[in-house]
């Protein structure tokens, strides 16, 4: 299973995809912790002080945004596609 990273998150990581190193990922929260262990700088750009995802950051599983109970309770499978999308601006 991999995280797909976009825009400045990919720049910080130096890659667009990061392999999850955990043998048994249980939830998206677990997968995020593994990502932050690999790239600590991402934590401050993704998480707030209370341990939740910042409002302007999207964490997706199979194209669906994960928040609240889904974030901490949804079990992941090996075929699930995870992504983190930073805020986008345009004009």
Secondary structure, DSSP 8 states (H G I E B T S, - for coil): -EEEE-HHHHHHHTSSEEE---SS--SHHHHHHHHHHH-THHHHHHB-TTSSB-TT-EEEETTEE--HHHHHH----TT--EEEE------
